[in-house]
């Protein structure tokens, strides 16, 4: 019996794919990013729901790519994490496309990859200040890519970078500079006879029209119905109608009446100011409810928003249901999602937890059952 679970809407997923495609040029391929357990939505569940509607998938963890191949996924899969020497044979065996961000990997590749060529995407740092080759590496990289042993064993199929601030109009100039820098890399590779597919990782960039001319659109958070920022939502709400895909539910494990003055949870962090009825939910920070959200968050029960009170604990939280007329053990509480006319979003939890909607959903414990619904 599930005491808490996630419901993943297949129709919302497919709707979002269709909406995002409206922002893409007809020739642009759709690469669905399913890293971090598909942003907390369930890796295999999401992949199976959309695999016939997208062109390729991207994961960060190499093991996720191996897992998907084991589940008979035949679409191209790109691993976004850097390639390590011990992963090369596995990549070849499973027909994976891999990311190279450092020079050392080419020393290994020169020694041979057998009859197959390793399918490589070059990641470059155009301004994020994180992973990827720097502009100063361009000449050296070109020399390496012209090496006969490298050419024999490698196919450069992609070139990509990450936007730093595509979700902030105040940094549009910076995003433009990153695109220009990526194009310089493209021209540099073209001079040595390479024409890899160009892609950039930012839903904000695609929805804002900043990356529509690229060969591949690498779509992450917007696939799941989230806007990269409030600003992007305001700027594009008339162009894209994204729908949240995830709902989080839990069964009420206990309901009881408590007198005014009673202390709630560890540290006596909440004192009841009236005679109250409380409900206990079997979720806590182990499940993904941030401890910092203690006493600041709400859930839905019986179509009403009810406050979480006291400190969030490892496996339980307490909510005040005094104003809900009929509530009993076994009733369903909605942590994220809709109940009648009320809605609580991942963005709400992001505010209460002093973080982003991305972090809220990716921190939902992967052991919690994900159920695909219509």
Rosetta blueprint (number, residue, H / E / L):
1 X L
2 X L
3 X L
4 X E
5 X E
6 X E
7 X E
8 X E
9 X E
10 X H
11 X H
12 X H
13 X H
14 X H
15 X H
16 X H
17 X H
18 X H
19 X H
20 X H
21 X H
22 X L
23 X L
24 X L
25 X L
26 X L
27 X L
28 X L
29 X E
30 X E
31 X E
32 X E
33 X E
34 X L
35 X H
36 X H
37 X H
38 X H
39 X H
40 X L
41 X L
42 X L
43 X H
44 X H
45 X H
46 X H
47 X H
48 X H
49 X H
50 X H
51 X L
52 X L
53 X L
54 X L
55 X L
56 X E
57 X E
58 X E
59 X E
60 X L
61 X L
62 X H
63 X H
64 X H
65 X H
66 X H
67 X H
68 X H
69 X H
70 X H
71 X L
72 X L
73 X L
74 X L
75 X L
76 X E
77 X E
78 X E
79 X E
80 X E
81 X E
82 X E
83 X L
84 X L
85 X H
86 X H
87 X H
88 X H
89 X H
90 X H
91 X H
92 X H
93 X H
94 X L
95 X L
96 X L
97 X E
98 X E
99 X E
100 X E
101 X L
102 X L
103 X L
104 X H
105 X H
106 X H
107 X H
108 X H
109 X H
110 X L
111 X L
112 X L
113 X L
114 X L
115 X L
116 X L
117 X L
118 X E
119 X E
120 X E
121 X E
122 X E
123 X E
124 X E
125 X L
126 X L
127 X L
128 X L
129 X L
130 X L
131 X L
132 X L
133 X E
134 X L
135 X H
136 X H
137 X H
138 X H
139 X H
140 X H
141 X H
142 X H
143 X H
144 X H
145 X H
146 X L
147 X L
148 X H
149 X H
150 X H
151 X H
152 X H
153 X H
154 X E
155 X E
156 X E
157 X E
158 X E
159 X E
160 X E
161 X E
162 X E
163 X L
164 X L
165 X L
166 X L
167 X L
168 X L
169 X H
170 X H
171 X H
172 X H
173 X H
174 X H
175 X H
176 X H
177 X H
178 X H
179 X H
180 X H
181 X H
182 X H
183 X H
184 X H
185 X H
186 X H
187 X H
188 X H
189 X H
190 X H
191 X H
192 X L
193 X L
194 X L
195 X L
196 X L
197 X E
198 X E
199 X E
200 X E
201 X E
202 X L
203 X H
204 X H
205 X H
206 X H
207 X H
208 X L
209 X L
210 X L
211 X L
212 X L
213 X L
214 X L
215 X L
216 X E
217 X E
218 X E
219 X E
220 X L
221 X H
222 X H
223 X H
224 X H
225 X L
226 X L
227 X L
228 X L
229 X L
230 X H
231 X H
232 X H
233 X H
234 X H
235 X H
236 X H
237 X L
238 X L
239 X L
240 X L
241 X L
242 X L
243 X L
244 X L
245 X L
246 X E
247 X E
248 X E
249 X E
250 X E
251 X E
252 X E
253 X E
254 X E
255 X E
256 X E
257 X E
258 X E
259 X L
260 X L
261 X L
262 X L
263 X E
264 X E
265 X L
266 X H
267 X H
268 X H
269 X L
270 X E
271 X E
272 X L
273 X L
274 X L
275 X L
276 X E
277 X E
278 X E
279 X E
280 X E
281 X E
282 X L
283 X L
284 X L
285 X L
286 X L
287 X L
288 X L
289 X L
290 X L
291 X H
292 X H
293 X H
294 X L
295 X L
296 X L
297 X L
298 X E
299 X E
300 X E
301 X E
302 X L
303 X L
304 X E
305 X E
306 X E
307 X E
308 X E
309 X E
310 X L
311 X L
312 X L
313 X L
314 X L
315 X L
316 X L
317 X E
318 X E
319 X E
320 X E
321 X L
322 X L
323 X L
324 X L
325 X L
326 X L
327 X L
328 X L
329 X L
330 X L
331 X L
332 X E
333 X E
334 X E
335 X E
336 X E
337 X E
338 X E
339 X E
340 X L
341 X L
342 X E
343 X E
344 X E
345 X L
346 X H
347 X H
348 X H
349 X H
350 X H
351 X H
352 X H
353 X L
354 X L
355 X L
356 X L
357 X H
358 X H
359 X H
360 X H
361 X H
362 X H
363 X L
364 X L
365 X L
366 X L
367 X L
368 X L
369 X E
370 X E
371 X E
372 X E
373 X E
374 X L
